Amino acid sequence: MLDERVSAVLARLEEEDRIEREAGVPASQRSRQVAPSTGRLLFALAATQAGVEVLEIGASRGYSSIWLAAGARVLGGRLLSLEHDPVKCAAWRANVGAAGLAEWAELVEGDAFATLREIDDVFDVVFLDAEKDDYEQLFALARPLLEPGGLVVADNVTSHAETLAAYSAARQADPTLSSVTVPLDRGLELTTALA
Ligand SMILES: C[S@@+](CC[C@H](N)C(=O)[O-])C[C@H]1O[C@@H](n2cnc3c(N)ncnc32)[C@H](O)[C@@H]1O
């Protein structure tokens, strides 16, 4: 059972997303959040390791961030989230605060192509969920920040296969990585750094 504040904010964000989709709000103005079962998987991946350091690229209003931060909190880890849309950043701060997770999660506001280059830290889990055309370049920027054994989870690899099949193929062909496509929800590529 998840903590009540976390569950309440997740449920509200799911309802807001449902209403906005039904109302035909354009994707650019919606949160474009992961499916709840993907969120639960992110929680599980973040919760397994003591002191886990998690990086999220593409945070939107904080739905996936809340799953990741709640997972990281289990064994004293932390989440660093990157987002460039100021309206979404304001919503992220309100939602993560309402979930009681502000102590476990930090938002860096700005273009990930710039902010990733300024990060002086290494990570155990990276969640990649920005624009699909940018995955290859964002992965290249995140790769040096991965600890050996570190995991990159990329969303939408089957829902956007026309763009992201090449991303999955490149990860699966790289001898420094082990990578598998997991057919959950919109498709996740789980990539482990071997060194
Ligand atoms: C699919 S949504 C993320 C949804 C979020 N992970 C969730 O499940 O709640 C993609 C987000 O990435 C952000 N984004 C896209 N390109 C970015 C960039 N270069 N730097 C920072 N944020 C970016 C968008 O503003 C958008 O909020």
The ligand as an SDF file (V2000), in Angstrom:
LIG
                    3D

 27 29  0  0  0  0  0  0  0  0999 V2000
    6.1170   12.7420  -22.2010 C   0  0  0  0  0  0  0  0  0  0  0  0
    6.2630   14.1600  -21.2340 S   0  0  0  0  0  0  0  0  0  0  0  0
    6.8910   13.5410  -19.6950 C   0  0  0  0  0  0  0  0  0  0  0  0
    5.8450   12.8760  -18.8440 C   0  0  0  0  0  0  0  0  0  0  0  0
    6.3360   12.5130  -17.4590 C   0  0  0  0  0  0  0  0  0  0  0  0
    7.5520   11.7140  -17.5160 N   0  0  0  0  0  0  0  0  0  0  0  0
    5.2820   11.7330  -16.7060 C   0  0  0  0  0  0  0  0  0  0  0  0
    5.1570   10.5200  -16.9420 O   0  0  0  0  0  0  0  0  0  0  0  0
    4.5770   12.3470  -15.8890 O   0  0  0  0  0  0  0  0  0  0  0  0
    7.7230   14.8720  -21.8990 C   0  0  0  0  0  0  0  0  0  0  0  0
    8.1960   16.0990  -21.1380 C   0  0  0  0  0  0  0  0  0  0  0  0
    9.5310   16.3750  -21.5450 O   0  0  0  0  0  0  0  0  0  0  0  0
    9.6990   17.7590  -21.5700 C   0  0  0  0  0  0  0  0  0  0  0  0
   10.8510   18.0250  -22.4430 N   0  0  0  0  0  0  0  0  0  0  0  0
   10.9320   17.7850  -23.7750 C   0  0  0  0  0  0  0  0  0  0  0  0
   12.1420   18.1070  -24.2430 N   0  0  0  0  0  0  0  0  0  0  0  0
   12.8490   18.5810  -23.1770 C   0  0  0  0  0  0  0  0  0  0  0  0
   14.1620   19.0960  -23.0350 C   0  0  0  0  0  0  0  0  0  0  0  0
   14.9970   19.1780  -24.0760 N   0  0  0  0  0  0  0  0  0  0  0  0
   14.5620   19.4950  -21.8110 N   0  0  0  0  0  0  0  0  0  0  0  0
   13.7140   19.4030  -20.7490 C   0  0  0  0  0  0  0  0  0  0  0  0
   12.4560   18.9380  -20.8340 N   0  0  0  0  0  0  0  0  0  0  0  0
   12.0240   18.5180  -22.0340 C   0  0  0  0  0  0  0  0  0  0  0  0
    8.3670   18.2870  -22.1020 C   0  0  0  0  0  0  0  0  0  0  0  0
    8.1710   19.6460  -21.7470 O   0  0  0  0  0  0  0  0  0  0  0  0
    7.3750   17.3460  -21.4370 C   0  0  0  0  0  0  0  0  0  0  0  0
    6.8780   17.8820  -20.2290 O   0  0  0  0  0  0  0  0  0  0  0  0
  1  2  1  0
  2  3  1  0
  2 10  1  0
  3  4  1  0
  4  5  1  0
  5  6  1  0
  5  7  1  0
  7  8  2  0
  7  9  1  0
 10 11  1  0
 11 12  1  0
 11 26  1  0
 12 13  1  0
 13 14  1  0
 13 24  1  0
 14 15  1  0
 14 23  1  0
 15 16  2  0
 16 17  1  0
 17 18  1  0
 17 23  2  0
 18 19  1  0
 18 20  2  0
 20 21  1  0
 21 22  2  0
 22 23  1  0
 24 25  1  0
 24 26  1  0
 26 27  1  0
M  CHG  2   2   1   9  -1
M  END
$$$$
